[in-house]
Every structure is written in C-alpha cells, then in structure tokens.
Amino acid sequence: MSESLAQVGQRRLTLFEQINRIELDGDEAIFNLMEELKADEVEAAGFRWHAYSTQKDQDRTLELYKKFLRLQKILPNENDETLSEKDQDLIMFPTEKRTLHTNARYFVIFVARFAPGLRGRMTYSRLARYRLDFIFWTNRIHDKYGLERPSKSMLYNQITEAMRFASKKYQLSAGGIRTRSGIGLNELRQLIDLDMTTTPSMDNAEGHHLAWLLGRVCCVRPGSIGWSHREYEKTGQYLTWGDVRITRTEEKGRFVAEICFRTLKTNFDDPERGRNKPNPLQELKTTIVSPSSLDALVFSIPHRLLTMAIRRGLLVGINTIDELFNGTNYEILIKPEARPLPVVLSAAPRGLGVVEKPISALALTGYLRTRGERLGYPETINFMSIRRRSATDLTRLIGRDATRTLMNHDPDSRILEKWYLDFTPTTDLMNLALGNTNDLGQESMDLLKRANPLAIGAISHDPAALAKLHGPALNALVSKIMASAPMPDQPRRQHEQTLFRRRVQYAAKKILLSEQVQKQRETLKLQEYQERVQAIGKSSFMEEILKLTRKALEEAPDDIDIDDDAVDQETGMFVEDVPDELAEEDLEDQDDTLGQDSVQVQVDEEEYLRSPDAESEVPYADAAKTFMEILLQGSLSQHNDYKNNPVHCPLCEQDETIPRKFKDKKWNNPSKLAAHMQTPLHTPKGLWERQAEELASLRGDGRFECSYCKEIGVDEDEYHFANLRALFVHVENDTKFTRPEAKHQLEMHKELKGRDGWGEPGWAEHQGDVRKRIVKEARDYRLKRDLRPFDFNYSDHKEIPVGIPVQNNPGILRGGPAPSVSSHPAKRARPYRLDDSILSFTDSQTEIPLHQQHLIRSTPVSQISELPSFATVIPVAHRRFITTKKHSSS
C-alpha cells in the first residue's frame, strides 16, 4: 500500500507556482538555473531537426562536395592545418554569388555523370536530393557565421538549370525503377511452406513468419515491427511484448490479439511537422481474431504469438500448450519483466538461432527476398510487396477511406493511389467497355484467381528448372563471368574480391532466372497452368497439421463414463441387476401398423441429420493445438546443422552387418556423408561380402561356403572355399558346374545369384554424379602421387574454363586448357599437354618426364627449339596458368 501511495506523487504545479518556488530558493539557485538555460540556448543554435536518415544523406553530400573541391585543388588536403574551419567553410560556400553558383553547377553535373545511383544509374529524382542538401548546407554555413544568406530562389534556379542540362546529355531517367510486385495469401502460403521445411532454426523463422502476417493483416511497414535505424533501437521504437494483449474467446482454441504499433513512419521526428499533420493518430491499434476456418489456421497471428511466448517462457502461470488450452482466465497475462522485450528477435550468425536483440527492418526485408529467390519468383520481392498487395485487397473490400485510416495516411493524400493500388490485373476492361455489367462480377473473380503472377510463375513448380538456378549451374556461370571480366590495374584485396564475387553472383542469378522464366513461357501448357492456379490455394503445412491431428484422434483411447450406474466403481465390471429404465421396445411392440403398406420406425434425429463426413471433421481446438506443437518443435524442418550436431550414417544404422566402428562414426559434413553413402560399403556386393564373412566366422573353421550351392543341394565338399576371394570368383564365374549332369544346378545357381542382383547395374558400385566425383578424386590423387617424385606439384585451386590474358602482356594466359602445338611446322599438328608444373629449359639435353595418361609421348627439350611455340604451366593463384611465347632458335 505504501508503495502505491508513493507512486501517486504530488499535485502538479502551475508555471506561476514554479516561478514562485524558484524565487524562494535564493539567488544562487536562480543563477545556476539561468546558466543551464544559457547553455541550452547555445546548444539550440543550429539544431538539426531533420530525420536521422535525412541527416545521413546531408552529411554524405557534404563529404562528397569536399572531395570534389579537393580534386580541383580549391580546398586543401585534410592534413593541411594552415586554414581554420571557418576559412574552409567559406571556401566551400563563399559569399560571392557567382563563385557559389559555379561550384554548385560543377558539382551537380559531376554527380550526374559519375554517380552510379541506387541501381547502377543516376536518376533525376536522386539528383534533386543533392540540390536540396547543397542549399541546406549553404544556408547553415552562412547562418553559423552570421552572414547574409544568398537568394534561395536564384541558387535553386541555377542548380536546376545545370540539372536539366545533365539529364538531357547523360540520359537520366525521371525516377528509379521501383519494384511493383505484390505478395498475397497464395504467395505467403508458398513462402511459409518452404521455410517450415528448410529453416535451420524455428526460433528465427517464426519471428519472420509473424512479421509477414502482421504486414498482411495490419498493413504495417517493417519499421513498425523492427528498428529502422540505431537511434530507434536504443530508444525501444519497435514492437515489444508490452504492445500485445491476448484474450480467450468462447470457443476453445480461439484467441484474440490486440496489438498496438507505436512506431509509425508518419510520426515525424520534427514536432512542428507532426503538429500540422491532419491525422493526429500517433499509434495504430488493431484487434486480430483467430481465423475460424482450419484452412486459414497457418495465418493465425494469436496462435503464433502464444507459441513464441511459451517458447521463451513469458506467460504468467502457463508453460505448456496443454496448460494454455485448459486455462479458464479471460486474459492471458505476460510477465511484467517481459514487456520491454522485443517480439521479433535478431538472428544469430548463419541463421542458426536468435540473440536477445530486436531485429532490424532491413533484416526483415532481406530474409523475405532470399526466400523469394529460393522459390524462383520471376520478380524481386521485399516487405513492401506484402503491404502493397494488402492495401489493394483492403481497398477492394472496405473502400479507400477506411484503408487510408488503417494505413495511417492523411485523409486528403493520394499516396495510396500513387504507390499502392493496382487494380489493372483484376479489372475486366472489355466488359466495362462493352457495358456488360451483368457478367462483370464473375469475370472479375476469374481475373482475381489469375492475379497471382508470383505464385503461379514460380520456378519451384518445376524442381529440375529450379535446380538450374542454384548449385553447380550458378557456380559455373559465376566462374565464367569472373574469368571473362577484365583484370584490375592492381590486385584486389580479399574484401574487394569478396564484394566482386557477390556482384557477379547477383548478376549470374538474374541471368539464370531470366532464362528459366523465358523458357517457362515457351513451354508452359494450358493444363499445367490451370493445375498451378488450383494448387496455389493449398498449403502443405496445413495438410500436415490435419493429417497429424486425425492420426492423434484415431489413436486416442475412448473415454469411459465412470459415473455410469451399470459399472462398479471399485472393480470396473458391469453390474448385472441394474434395470434398464429406458429400454427400447421390441420391434413387434413398435410396429402398430400391421396390415398396412408402410412401417414406421423411430429414428434418432440427430444421428439422421449428422453429415456422413462428420466423423472425419477435425475439431478446431485439436487442430490448433497440433499447429502450435509443430511450431514449437519445428518438426517439419529437414535442415540439419551437421557442424554443431553431427549425425550417424542412416544406412549404417539400418544394416546389421555393418561393423560397429562405422555405426558409431558421426559425420559433421553433409558432402562427406553423401560420399560415404556412395562408397562400395553400401552396395549389394558389400552386403553380400559381409554376410559371407559372418557365416564363415560362425563356422569356426575359417572356410567360406556358397549359400547358393548349399540351397540347390550341391555336395558339401564342393561349395567350401579357403577365402572370400575364391568364393567370389566361384559365384561370379559359376565354376564347379562343368559336369554334364550339373547343367540343371548351373541354371539354378545363376537364377539364385541373379535374385540378389549379381551383374545388375549398381551391384558393385553406385551410379550417378557422386560416384563419378569419387572416382575422379581417386584418379587425381593417384596422378599426384605418381608425379610427386618428379617435383610436379599441384595447387589446391580449381582450373578455370577460359584463359585470362595478363595485362600488358597478351601472350600470357592465366588458367584455361593447355594449348596444342605441332612437332614441326610442316607436319600435322600433334597435341601436347604439359600438365601442372614449372618447366625449366636451362639444360637443352634434359628429357622432360611426362605422365603417360596426360601426354602422347615424352619429348626431349632439344626438340622444343624446332617448334613455333611452346606452353609453360605456372601454378599461381589458379590450378593451371598457361604461358605462351615465341621461342627463338637461339
């Protein structure tokens, strides 16, 4: 009680009362107060009230302008301390109008010519940002030193004239090419289904799924869920658990979530601008009810919030899903200490978990974009794609004014129409033009089903085509582009090389995607298109939920009515002498219409009206519980963190004949595990050999027996062998059946061994690319081993497909295939491949040792002089670097 009274506090004092109290404090207190006010007044001079992002742009423009003036030797270098800060500022923004205008015009033309812009090309709208920043710094510097500001209109017109000239000469576009893609419910189903099966961490994925649904249902920006810049992260301007309130409904398993979004883009940092805002709404409060349909359960925001809270232990008195569903309180309370915590957490390195920090808006968009790339969407997506499609659908359902209110737009603004709405794909222009308004609704619904270009056109519908966007195909194209790219003047550093490879990989992805999209347009059949339209409305995640729920209901034991009078409570047995109070009459007694043409029988009305499919219907509460359990356990994910959680070989665990050392071995690399599973150990031949060895060990005499001969009744002395090799030769060649009377036994022997797969493809070795790679690696290893005595050393770098000319010396090639040279100009050309080595031609009588598998023959060095050219392999930075030069006769 005392703490509650202490929090009440004293009565608020009026301003007059505050002044009177200060006067009573004495002259020293008044002096200290005035000093503090004076310091605040000095600090307020030149206060930058702009938004954080705007200030960053202004600072970047100022630094760029300084470098531009230093390039012209107008401004001294940074290390030059002869000029004061004021002198440097007045050199950049002089008081003489002509000089100021000239510098400004030079600067904007320079930016228009050399600045790359956001997407590799400068736009006029982006160039206008530099004009605005230049005018800002001009006024700020002049105000700082008490100088008269130049005419704003004259400076603006001078810069604008130069901008228009630069736009005409350098072909600047009016604005950037913005992504106009939209993500609807069908696309969200695909994205969630993909992420549920591939995510390495359900803790990380569930936060992004919740953010996607909040963007769809509440039509909010990513900055309302995560922080948009570091200042907002420090001040807690992101969605926290204190902004969430969850309550129960009358139906078991359904909940209501009330969410308050405190961080809105329209909440301007400048209070003067916010005061003039027509719409005074500073917070967006939404009420979200769990969907009533089971098909839409995957979109339930309340259930996802509760699952996340249970996982993190944030609820009061609730630690499990069963406790949640068995609770009776109206409101589900969140612990007080959890209220300041963020709802969506930031991802740990490599996405293998989460850290106790709020997520950024940029991370939300990046995560969504990469999932769209994995699905092979023909367009780039971002978080605003969700908001854009949501605004269009809401406008179609509730009108533009209500949509503006939900999106917190000004009532008299046209932002909704300019940047969000897109009714073109769903408007039947032909019927409108012809005046056929009767069929307009049906036609619009048909168009609405087709208005899912991302979900219908996703390359993931064809797994073979999707594989060409990733993996070996992507790596091959990246290597080809990097090999053909011009060499820089100076070698790139490690960080620069990494960034260069990322740019090349991004370009390669766009090339492969455009090729697959074009190929899909050329080959897609009408039937396949219709199947895609029907399939996009189904969720494999929801099908798995219903499947597991039905299975749990079928396996659940029937409840026993323990209050039944006919059951003994102690023994559980039926009591014999209990009269049936409501016993059913005999059929003869029920039939009081004997002799008539019809018979009336009493039928239970409820049983008669029950749907035939009622037994197969899944209760909502059970389906919701299964949905939350899957989210909590992450059981659908097929991703394995081999590095931190090594696994056993599944084939070794299933095979009883595998030695214990292989069963106990754990693999922390999926590639090595796949290679192990492709070894002869896991072939039918390997299984047969282990079974033969096991039978030999059981005999105790060390002899091996042929099970096929034993089965067909061959004499015991004829099917025993001294070792496994002899047994293998016997079975493979069908020996000991040379006698004429053994012809029938020979046929049975072949039939029995054929039953086990002898001689079939894959009997002794695996088929496919993995096996080929293993064979190639073994061959390369033997080659390196054979060449090592001759000092032929291999590097660890892979061979590039095309040779790269060395700068300033086009006769030298880095990498690529070995060239072919002729042994004599007049003779037919013979290919010589001088493999990875450094060949020294100091001694003309020395014969070069060359491996027989890589060269046609060994050639003495003395014959090299007769050749028109020769090739030298230089193993530097790549596996093969070919040097081609003319060899003089001397």
C-alpha positions, 0 to 999 in steps of 0.5 A: 500500500505504501508503495502505491501511495508513493507512486501517486506523487504530488499535485502538479504545479502551475508555471506561476507556482514554479516561478514562485518556488524558484524565487524562494530558493535564493539567488544562487539557485536562480543563477545556476538555473539561468546558466543551464538555460544559457547553455541550452540556448547555445546548444539550440543554435543550429539544431538539426531537426531533420530525420536521422536518415535525412541527416545521413544523406546531408552529411554524405553530400557534404563529404562528397562536395569536399572531395570534389573541391579537393580534386580541383585543388580549391580546398586543401588536403585534410592534413593541411592545418594552415586554414581554420574551419571557418576559412574552409567553410567559406571556401566551400560556400563563399559569399560571392554569388557567382563563385557559389553558383559555379561550384554548385553547377560543377558539382551537380553535373559531376554527380550526374555523370559519375554517380552510379545511383541506387541501381547502377544509374543516376536518376533525376529524382536522386539528383534533386536530393543533392540540390536540396542538401547543397542549399541546406548546407549553404544556408547553415554555413552562412547562418553559423557565421552570421552572414547574409544568406544568398537568394534561395530562389536564384541558387535553386534556379541555377542548380536546376538549370545545370540539372536539366542540362545533365539529364538531357546529355547523360540520359537520366531517367525521371525516377528509379525503377521501383519494384511493383510486385505484390505478395498475397495469401497464395504467395505467403502460403508458398513462402511459409511452406518452404521455410517450415521445411528448410529453416535451420532454426524455428526460433528465427523463422517464426519471428519472420513468419509473424512479421509477414502476417502482421504486414498482411493483416495490419498493413504495417511497414517493417519499421513498425515491427523492427528498428529502422535505424540505431537511434530507434533501437536504443530508444525501444521504437519497435514492437515489444511484448508490452504492445500485445494483449491476448484474450480467450474467446468462447470457443476453445482454441480461439484467441484474440490479439490486440496489438498496438504499433507505436512506431509509425513512419508518419510520426515525424521526428520534427514536432512542428511537422507532426503538429500540422499533420491532419491525422493526429493518430500517433499509434495504430491499434488493431484487434486480430481474431483467430481465423475460424476456418482450419484452412486459414489456421497457418495465418493465425497471428494469436496462435503464433504469438502464444507459441513464441511466448511459451517458447521463451517462457513469458506467460504468467502461470502457463508453460505448456500448450496443454496448460494454455488450452485448459486455462479458464482466465479471460486474459492471458497475462505476460510477465511484467519483466517481459514487456520491454522485450522485443517480439521479433528477435535478431538472428544469430550468425548463419541463421542458426538461432536468435540473440536477445536483440530486436531485429532490424527492418532491413533484416526483415526485408532481406530474409523475405527476398532470399526466400523469394529467390529460393522459390524462383519468383520471376520478380524481386520481392521485399516487405513492401510487396506484402503491404502493397498487395494488402492495401489493394485487397483492403481497398477492394473490400472496405473502400479507400477511406477506411484503408487510408485510416488503417494505413495511417495516411492523411485523409486528403493524400493520394499516396495510396493511389500513387504507390499502392493500388493496382487494380489493372490485373483484376479489372475486366476492361472489355466488359466495362467497355462493352457495358456488360455489367451483368457478367462483370462480377464473375469475370472479375473473380476469374481475373482475381484467381489469375492475379497471382503472377508470383505464385503461379510463375514460380520456378519451384513448380518445376524442381529440375528448372529450379535446380538450374538456378542454384548449385553447380549451374550458378557456380559455373556461370559465376566462374565464367563471368569472373574469368571473362571480366577484365583484370584490375590495374592492381590486385584486389584485396580479399574484401574487394574480391569478396564484394566482386564475387557477390556482384557477379553472383547477383548478376549470374542469378538474374541471368539464370532466372531470366532464362528459366522464366523465358523458357517457362513461357515457351513451354508452359501448357494450358493444363499445367497452368490451370493445375498451378492456379488450383494448387496455389490455394493449398498449403502443405503445412496445413495438410500436415497439421490435419493429417497429424491431428486425425492420426492423434484422434484415431489413436486416442483411447475412448473415454469411459463414463465412470459415473455410469450406474451399470459399472462398479466403481471399485472393480470396473465390471458391469453390474448385472441387476441394474434395470434398464429404465429406458429400454427400447421396445421390441420391434413387434411392440413398435410396429402398430401398423400391421396390415398396412403398406408402410412401417414406421420406425423411430429414428434418432434425429440427430444421428439422421441429420449428422453429415456422413463426413462428420466423423472425419471433421477435425475439431478446431481446438485439436487442430490448433493445438497440433499447429502450435506443437509443430511450431514449437518443435519445428518438426517439419524442418529437414535442415540439419546443422551437421557442424554443431550436431553431427549425425550417424550414417542412416544406412549404417544404422539400418544394416546389421552387418555393418561393423560397429566402428562405422555405426558409431562414426558421426559425420559433421559434413553433409558432402562427406556423408553423401560420399560415404553413402556412395562408397562400395560399403553400401552396395549389394556386393558389400552386403553380400561380402559381409554376410559371407564373412559372418557365416564363415566366422560362425563356422569356426573353421575359417572356410567360406561356403556358397549359400547358393550351392548349399540351397540347390543341394550341391555336395558339401565338399564342393561349395567350401572355399579357403577365402572370400576371394575364391568364393567370389570368383566361384559365384561370379564365374559359376565354376564347379558346374562343368559336369554334364549332369550339373547343367540343371544346378548351373541354371539354378545357381545363376537364377539364385545369384541373379535374385540378389542382383549379381551383374545388375547395374549398381551391384558393385558400385553406385551410379550417378554424379557422386560416384563419378566425383569419387572416382575422379578424386581417386584418379587425381590423387593417384596422378599426384602421387605418381608425379610427386617424385618428379617435383610436379606439384599441384595447387589446391585451386580449381582450373578455370574454363577460359584463359585470362590474358595478363595485362600488358602482356597478351601472350600470357594466359592465366588458367584455361586448357593447355594449348596444342602445338605441332612437332614441326611446322610442316607436319600435322599438328600433334597435341601436347599437354604439359600438365601442372608444373614449372618447366625449366629449359636451362639444360637443352639435353634434359628429357622432360618426364611426362605422365603417360595418361596426360601426354602422347609421348615424352619429348626431349627439350632439344626438340622444343627449339624446332617448334613455333611455340611452346606452353609453360604451366605456372601454378599461381593463384589458379590450378593451371596458368598457361604461358605462351611465347615465341621461342627463338632458335637461339 
